[in-house]
Structures are given as C-alpha cells and as structure tokens.
Amino acid sequence: MDVLVKVFANLRQICGGVTVEVKPDGDRVIDVLDKMIEMFPNLQKEIFTTENELLSFVHVYINGRNIIHLDNLQTKVEDTDQFALFPPVAGG
C-alpha cells in the first residue's frame, strides 16, 4: 500500500516537498508516521513527544477528519485516503 501524505508549514522543509509517498509496514496512522520518521529522522522531534505520542498541537487528518475523533493513532488508513499532517503553528 502507498499512502500520499500532504505535509504543511515547516514539515515541508523536512520532508522535501508538499507531499510524501509512504509505504507503511501496516495500515494504521502510527504505521504511516513511523515510516515517515524512518524516511525523515528530523520529523520525530517535530511531531512526537519522548513517549511517542503526538505533540499536543500536531494534527493528523484522514479524509478531512481529525484522528482524535476517530481511533487516534490506531485509525486505519487506506491508499485512497487523503492523509494530512499539520505541525504546531504559532501566530501573532
């Protein structure tokens, strides 16, 4: 399965573009994110705590729905899903 992940803000610099094609080892959000960290190690500190939980202001959307309203990191992902990863963003 290939998942196309759309990344935003500073994650674009880390991942080298607006979208990343990921071949996860499983079919859950955590599998996609783990594979992305394997591909881009600097991503780890941008999206996860030291306990491997999403940072509080990092958001993952599957087909426009925030995973916190689904099964969080255990949410199932299909190759046709729209996967979006938003880092913490500050404004002012």
C-alpha positions in Angstrom: 0.0 0.0 0.0 1.2 3.5 -0.8 -0.2 6.5 1.1 0.2 10.0 -0.1 0.7 12.3 2.8 0.3 16.1 2.5 2.5 18.0 4.8 2.3 21.6 5.9 4.4 24.5 7.2 8.0 23.6 8.4 7.3 19.9 7.7 7.6 20.6 4.0 11.3 21.6 4.5 12.0 18.4 6.5 10.2 16.2 4.0 11.4 17.9 0.9 8.0 18.9 -0.5 4.3 19.3 -0.2 3.5 15.6 -0.5 5.3 12.4 0.5 4.7 9.0 -0.8 4.9 6.5 2.1 4.9 2.7 2.0 4.0 1.8 5.6 4.5 -1.6 7.2 0.9 -1.6 8.4 -2.4 0.1 7.8 -2.7 2.5 10.7 -1.8 6.1 11.1 1.0 5.2 13.5 2.5 2.9 10.8 2.5 5.8 8.3 4.1 8.2 10.8 6.7 5.6 11.8 7.7 5.1 8.2 7.9 8.8 7.7 10.2 9.1 10.7 12.3 6.3 9.2 12.5 8.3 5.9 13.0 11.7 7.6 14.5 11.3 11.1 14.3 15.0 11.9 10.5 14.6 11.8 10.5 12.8 15.1 11.0 15.8 17.4 8.6 17.9 15.4 5.6 15.6 15.8 6.1 13.2 18.8 6.8 13.5 22.5 9.5 11.4 24.1 6.8 9.0 25.0 5.9 8.5 21.3 2.6 10.4 21.5 1.6 13.2 19.1 2.6 16.6 20.4 -0.5 18.5 21.6 -0.8 20.8 18.7 0.1 18.3 15.9 -2.9 17.3 13.9 -3.5 14.4 11.6 -6.5 14.4 9.3 -7.8 11.4 7.3 -10.3 12.4 4.7 -10.8 15.8 6.4 -11.5 14.3 9.9 -9.1 14.7 12.8 -7.9 11.3 14.0 -8.7 12.4 17.6 -12.3 11.9 16.6 -11.6 8.5 15.1 -9.3 5.9 16.6 -6.4 8.3 17.1 -3.0 6.8 16.1 -4.8 3.4 15.6 -7.0 4.8 12.9 -7.0 2.6 9.8 -5.6 4.1 6.6 -6.3 3.0 3.0 -4.3 4.0 0.0 -7.2 6.1 -1.4 -7.5 8.2 1.8 -6.4 11.8 2.0 -3.8 12.0 4.7 -2.8 15.4 6.0 -0.2 16.2 8.7 -0.1 19.6 10.4 2.7 20.7 12.8 2.2 23.1 15.6 1.8 26.6 14.2 2.1 29.9 16.1 0.6 33.1 15.1 0.8 36.6 16.2 
